[in-house]
Amino acid sequence: MSRKLWLIRHAKSSWDDPSLSDKQRPLAERGHKAAQLMASHYVEPFSTLQLLQYSPALRAKQTAGYWLEQRKANTHSPLEVDLQISCEKTLYTFHWADLLLHIQQLPSELNNVALVGHNPAFEDLVHYLTGEDLIKFPTASLAVIEADLDWQNWGELSGYLRLFDTPKKLAARL
């Protein structure tokens, strides 16, 4: 059975308040706009997701919120399935190997999962799983990796990059 992994990098965060910890930083105005753009454009395929997990960092939670808001506003999709949502401490990481361990523990009954998290972990994970060198994985960007393996068997070069899009590329196409 084919499995799809959506990697949604959090949108641009604000550095306006230096007293905030890294986990407390909210989205910048540019981040709000980019998250809204990406979520609204990919709402139909997003409606088929079974699980959405996000990092406990505020910017990741806010980014996930835009995707969930768009899904809720477009519930008329005939492909929509029930969506499990959770905040996962293990997704607050900047190391691809931590993400791989997380993915390998996903329930086998799920085949369409999204993670909202951070770079360089996402960029490095895409390279490890697919061999694709994205050069850059900008904020609010989306990568979808597909593999015909159970989650526990995902590993080096086990998948292929089905989709990679950035807010800048998307805006230029619209």
Secondary structure, DSSP 4 states (H G I P E B T S, - for coil): --EEEEEEEPPPBP-S-TTS-GGG--B-HHHHHHHHHHHHHTHHHHTT-SEEEE-SSHHHHHHHHHHHHHHHHTTT-TT----EEEE-GGGS-S-HHHHHHHHHTS-TT--EEEEEE-TTHHHHHHHHHH----S---TT-EEEEEESS-GGG--TT-SEEEEEE-HHHHHHH-
